[in-house]
Amino acid sequence: YAALFSKLALTGGIAGSYHPARDIMALQFKGMSRALEKMARELSCEYRPLKARSRRYELRTGMASYGKEGRISGDSCLCAPVSEGEFLIALSDGMGQGLKAAEESTVTVNTLFNLVKAGFEVELALRMVNSILLQKSDDEIFSTLDMGFINLYTGRVRIFKIGAAISFIKRANGVKAIKMSALPLGIIEKVPVESISMQLKKGDELIIVSDGITEAEKGTDGLEWVKSAILEIRSKDPQTMADLIINRAVQKYGLRKKDDMTVIVALVQ
């Protein structure tokens, strides 16, 4: 079956000019092939009793949002386990306003979560969602995406940023900024997929924000004011941290028109 799906994926990719629907079909076959190959490798291994692995790390999360239009935020976020010992934190900012933007970002995070949980490789899942959004390109539907996969056995985090705002890691009395340049999903056919891998320690806080937060201070990229705010907040409670960052962003905007704002904070314990 794995070989069959692999051939079907190749068939879908040789039909000449690019077409989103055909690309989705090819990516589906490729993902199914990879998932079955992985299953076959696991089943072919000689059986031997395994000691149950114990997690070295735990995760506490907090989320806060602000909606600029009728209290409906165009941002969508998700914090959930995708497999034994692996946790996903995701934030998507749908382009546009209100309900339409919320629908775009919800489709993005939920589809990615379901594909990865089903066994699809992250890169394939991202390209599939990109093709889905391209099918509706006449409606100018595109979304940014910020994702962090945290391994609770090793403490390693793999971060993907597709057109997303700056993220931050607070460790002791310092804050490190994480940024990558990339266009949002749904704009170009072959979206480049890159990631950053880092080692987290107990006590570290991973802070993911939408661009409504970084744009709160007019005329800057938001890096310095957000770093200062994170350093000044002494609470180790993720929900308190998320709420306070939102509050300070609202104060920064003042009387100016505010954008949708979302903050996710993950504390490693």
C-alpha positions in Angstrom: 0.0 0.0 0.0 2.9 2.4 0.8 4.4 1.8 -2.6 1.0 2.2 -4.3 0.4 5.6 -2.6 3.9 6.7 -3.5 3.3 6.0 -7.2 -0.1 7.8 -7.1 1.7 10.8 -5.6 4.1 10.8 -8.5 1.2 10.5 -11.0 -0.5 13.5 -9.5 2.7 15.6 -9.7 3.6 15.0 -13.4 0.4 16.5 -15.0 2.1 19.6 -16.3 1.1 23.0 -15.0 0.4 23.6 -11.3 -3.1 23.1 -10.0 -4.0 23.4 -6.2 -6.5 20.5 -6.2 -4.1 18.1 -8.0 -1.3 19.2 -5.6 -3.5 18.4 -2.6 -4.2 15.0 -4.0 -0.5 14.3 -4.6 0.4 15.5 -1.1 -2.3 13.3 0.5 -1.0 10.2 -1.3 2.6 11.1 -0.3 1.6 11.6 3.3 -0.3 8.3 3.4 2.7 6.5 1.9 5.1 8.0 4.5 2.7 7.1 7.4 2.3 3.5 6.1 6.1 3.1 5.7 6.6 4.2 9.3 4.0 1.7 10.4 5.6 -1.0 8.5 9.0 -0.3 10.0 7.5 -0.4 13.5 5.7 -3.7 12.8 8.8 -5.4 11.3 11.0 -4.8 14.4 11.7 -7.9 16.4 9.4 -7.8 19.5 11.2 -7.0 22.7 9.8 -5.7 26.0 10.2 -2.0 26.3 10.5 0.0 29.5 7.9 2.7 29.8 9.5 6.1 29.1 9.0 8.7 31.7 8.6 12.4 30.8 11.4 14.7 32.0 9.3 17.8 31.4 5.8 19.0 31.8 4.1 22.0 30.2 1.7 24.6 31.5 0.1 27.0 29.0 -1.9 30.2 29.0 -3.7 32.0 26.2 -5.2 35.5 25.9 -6.8 37.3 22.9 -8.3 40.7 21.9 -10.7 41.0 19.0 -10.9 44.3 17.2 -14.2 43.7 15.4 -17.3 42.8 17.4 -15.0 40.9 19.8 -14.4 38.3 17.1 -10.6 37.8 16.7 -9.2 36.8 13.3 -6.5 34.9 15.2 -6.8 31.2 16.1 -4.6 29.3 18.5 -4.3 25.7 19.7 -2.4 24.0 22.5 -2.7 20.2 22.4 -0.7 16.9 22.4 -0.2 15.4 19.0 1.4 12.2 20.1 2.8 10.5 23.2 5.3 13.0 24.7 4.9 15.7 21.9 2.9 18.9 22.4 1.9 21.4 19.7 1.5 25.1 20.2 0.1 26.9 17.2 -1.1 30.4 16.3 -2.5 31.6 13.0 -3.5 35.1 12.0 -6.1 35.1 9.2 -5.8 38.1 6.8 -8.8 40.4 6.9 -11.2 41.1 9.7 -13.8 39.6 11.9 -15.5 36.3 11.1 -13.9 35.8 7.7 -10.4 36.1 9.2 -11.3 33.8 12.1 -12.6 31.1 9.7 -9.3 31.3 7.7 -7.1 30.9 10.7 -9.2 28.2 12.3 -9.0 26.1 9.1 -5.3 26.5 9.1 -4.6 25.4 12.7 -7.2 22.7 12.8 -6.2 21.1 9.5 -2.5 21.1 10.4 -3.2 19.6 13.8 -5.4 16.8 12.4 -2.8 16.0 9.7 0.1 15.9 12.0 -1.8 13.9 14.6 -2.7 11.4 11.8 1.0 10.8 11.1 1.7 13.3 8.3 5.1 14.9 8.3 4.9 18.6 9.3 6.4 19.8 6.0 3.8 17.8 3.9 1.0 19.0 6.1 2.1 22.7 5.7 2.2 22.3 1.9 -1.2 20.7 1.8 -2.8 23.5 3.8 -1.0 26.0 1.5 -2.6 24.3 -1.5 -6.0 24.4 0.2 -5.8 28.1 0.7 -4.5 28.6 -2.8 -7.7 27.0 -4.2 -9.6 30.0 -2.8 -7.1 32.5 -4.0 -9.8 34.5 -5.8 -11.0 35.4 -2.3 -7.5 36.4 -1.2 -7.4 33.9 1.6 -4.1 33.6 3.3 -2.8 33.1 6.9 0.3 33.4 8.9 1.4 30.5 11.0 3.5 30.1 14.1 4.1 26.5 15.4 6.2 25.0 18.2 6.5 21.2 18.6 7.8 20.5 22.1 9.2 17.1 23.0 8.4 16.4 26.7 11.0 13.6 26.9 14.0 15.6 25.6 13.0 19.2 26.0 13.7 20.0 22.4 11.4 22.4 20.6 11.1 22.7 16.8 9.7 26.1 15.7 8.1 26.8 12.3 7.3 30.4 11.4 5.4 31.1 8.1 4.9 34.9 7.8 4.5 35.1 11.6 5.5 37.7 14.1 8.6 37.5 16.4 8.4 34.9 19.2 10.3 35.0 22.5 12.0 32.7 25.0 12.4 33.9 28.5 15.1 32.2 30.5 16.1 33.5 34.0 16.7 37.2 33.6 17.1 37.2 29.8 14.8 37.2 26.7 15.7 35.8 23.3 13.9 36.8 20.2 13.1 34.3 17.4 12.2 35.5 13.9 12.3 34.0 10.4 11.4 35.7 7.1 8.7 33.9 5.1 5.5 34.7 3.2 2.1 33.6 4.7 0.4 30.5 3.6 -1.9 30.8 0.5 0.2 33.3 -1.5 2.7 31.3 -3.5 2.6 27.8 -4.9 5.7 26.3 -3.4 5.9 27.6 0.1 9.4 27.2 1.7 9.3 25.3 4.9 12.1 26.0 7.4 12.4 25.4 11.1 14.5 26.2 14.1 15.4 23.6 16.7 16.3 24.6 20.3 16.9 23.0 23.7 14.5 24.2 26.4 15.3 24.0 30.1 13.0 23.8 33.1 11.7 27.3 33.9 11.9 28.5 30.3 8.9 30.3 28.9 8.0 30.2 25.2 5.9 33.3 24.2 4.2 33.3 20.8 2.4 36.5 19.7 0.4 37.7 16.7 1.5 40.8 14.9 -1.2 42.9 16.6 1.1 42.7 19.7 4.3 43.7 18.0 2.6 46.5 16.1 1.3 48.1 19.3 4.2 50.5 19.4 3.9 52.8 16.4 7.0 53.1 14.1 8.9 50.0 15.5 9.0 46.3 14.9 7.8 45.8 18.5 10.9 43.8 19.5 12.2 46.0 22.2 8.9 46.9 23.9 7.7 43.3 24.0 11.1 42.1 25.4 11.0 44.8 28.1 7.4 43.9 29.0 8.3 40.2 29.3 11.3 41.0 31.5 9.3 43.2 33.8 6.6 40.6 34.4 7.7 38.5 37.4 4.8 36.0 37.5 5.6 32.5 36.5 1.9 31.8 35.8 1.5 31.4 32.0 -2.1 32.8 32.0 -1.0 35.9 34.0 1.9 36.5 31.6 -0.4 36.3 28.6 -3.1 38.6 30.2 -0.5 41.2 31.2 1.1 41.3 27.7 -2.3 41.9 26.1 -3.1 44.7 28.6 0.2 46.4 28.0 -0.3 46.2 24.2 -3.7 47.8 24.6 -2.1 50.6 26.5 0.6 51.0 23.8 -2.1 51.5 21.1 -3.7 54.2 23.1 -6.5 55.8 21.0 -5.2 54.3 17.8 -7.2 51.7 16.0 -6.2 48.3 17.4 -5.5 45.1 15.6 -6.4 41.5 16.7 -4.0 40.4 19.4 -3.2 36.9 20.7 -0.6 35.7 23.1 0.3 32.1 24.0 2.7 31.4 26.9 4.1 27.9 27.5 6.1 27.3 30.7 8.4 24.3 30.8 8.5 22.5 34.2 
